[in-house]
Amino acid sequence: MINFMAYMLLAAVNDSAPEIFFEPMNFVSNLQYMGIGMLVIFVVIGIIMLATSLLNRFFSK
């Protein structure tokens, strides 16, 4: 149903309607990449917090 509605909407806007497919398994297979990205973000935030803490400790006089 969603594919048909999106197809009809794009067909009304464009002269040639592109093929649009909703495949939930693509979302599931990409969850590992999203998890790795979130882990990297947390690691970078941790490094920034550690660097800020060390700089504050060394230069707090």
C-alpha positions as CSV (number, residue, x, y, z in Angstrom):
1,M,0.0,0.0,0.0
2,I,2.8,2.4,0.9
3,N,4.7,1.6,-2.3
4,F,1.6,2.3,-4.4
5,M,0.8,5.6,-2.7
6,A,4.4,6.8,-3.1
7,Y,4.5,5.6,-6.7
8,M,1.2,7.5,-7.5
9,L,2.4,10.7,-5.7
10,L,5.7,10.7,-7.7
11,A,3.9,9.8,-10.9
12,A,1.7,12.9,-10.4
13,V,4.8,15.1,-9.9
14,N,7.2,13.6,-12.4
15,D,6.6,12.5,-16.0
16,S,8.5,9.3,-15.3
17,A,7.9,7.7,-12.0
18,P,10.9,6.1,-10.4
19,E,10.7,2.6,-8.8
20,I,10.4,2.9,-5.1
21,F,10.4,-0.1,-2.9
22,F,10.1,-0.4,0.9
23,E,12.3,-3.2,2.2
24,P,12.4,-3.5,6.0
25,M,15.2,-6.0,5.9
26,N,17.5,-3.3,4.5
27,F,16.8,-1.3,7.7
28,V,17.6,-4.4,9.8
29,S,20.8,-5.1,7.9
30,N,21.9,-1.4,8.4
31,L,21.4,-1.5,12.2
32,Q,25.0,-2.7,12.7
33,Y,26.4,0.3,10.8
34,M,24.1,2.7,12.9
35,G,25.4,1.0,16.1
36,I,29.0,1.4,15.1
37,G,28.4,5.1,14.2
38,M,26.8,5.7,17.6
39,L,29.7,3.9,19.4
40,V,32.2,6.1,17.6
41,I,30.2,9.2,18.5
42,F,30.3,8.2,22.2
43,V,34.0,7.4,22.1
44,V,34.8,10.8,20.5
45,I,32.6,12.6,23.2
46,G,34.5,10.6,25.8
47,I,37.9,11.7,24.4
48,I,36.8,15.3,24.3
49,M,35.6,15.1,27.9
50,L,38.9,13.5,29.0
51,A,40.9,16.1,27.2
52,T,38.9,18.9,28.7
53,S,39.2,17.4,32.2
54,L,43.0,17.0,31.8
55,L,43.5,20.5,30.5
56,N,41.4,21.9,33.4
57,R,43.5,19.9,35.9
58,F,46.8,21.1,34.4
59,F,45.9,24.7,33.9
60,S,43.5,25.4,36.7
61,K,46.0,27.7,38.6
